């Protein structure tokens, strides 16, 4: 990929012989998106509105078939995959590893990643169905209710050939959800160790406050030993550093332990701490349609600037622009290549 370099101090210079800019490891979940007036349906099936509810394959399929008449959009999903796919649509050389079932949804997932990245490193299994998340988005107030069947996504037994793909990349991006339990926790640690051994940058999105709460004892040692770039929002920062008096104080604690720490502040922008320097960047307001995936797309925009040798300010500005594109649409992956190219152009021109 090519774009103008920033005039500021680059955060990173990628290896000239790297085959991939960013490769990602995460839970491969199909996103099934539907917009409808959902109050009656949710009350009838006993699902709490506005929450994410775990369900098994059969219950997921039953509700899915009932709402199909409203028109369902099927897309690749999962936090890390959203970042990697958006990077692919931006023109970065990317690849994603996760596990899907040997079924129709798995094949649709692979096709979606092919379209975004030009290929994939997915593992296939017949032992479980493809993981999936049904997102029911209200046409009344845009509230999102999610039904999730993790299925095959959390059962990856080996990195397989992805081990070598990590060695051929500039950055490995990992989602915090993987740390919730084995075997995915072990796969994440293995992937990070391979990257560190090969001097490949390790990027971690801590993913969710509940993830930080449940995995902090595993997450902190990994961050201190293997991680170079961390993405977190305000609530995640408080969970990560419970003794901190504010999210900014949590950033102060984290900054000396990594090369780059990013604190997302919602409508107040973001702060990037990089090797003793700090920069604050604002947002690009839009009419919000669906906020799911905004953080994933922020990471995509930031890592695009990162691997292109941009400075922290321009990388964060691009991240904010890509996040704005994400919330102005339905779906967690920005697929509009023209709008993404324009976001890159505008961010590159920031003085």
Buried (B, 14 or more C-beta within 10 A) or exposed (E): BEBBBBEBEBBBEBEEEBBBBBBBBBBBBBBBBBBBEBEEBBEEBEBEBEEEBEBEBEBBBEBBEEBEEBEBEBBBBBBBBBBBBBBBBBBBBBBBBBBBBBBEBBBBBBEBBBEBBEBBBBBBBEEBBBBBBBBBBBEEEEBBBBBBBBBBBBBBEEBBEBBEBBBBBBBBBBBBBBBBEEBBBBBBBBBBBBBBEEEBBBBBBBBBBEBBEBBBEBBBEBBEEBBBBBBBBBBBBBBBBEEBEEBBBBBBBBBEEBBBBBBBBEEEBBBBBBEEEBBBBEBBEBEEBBBBBBBBBBBBBBBBBBBBBBBBBBBBBBBBBBBBBBBBBBBBBBBEEEBBBEBBEEBBEBE
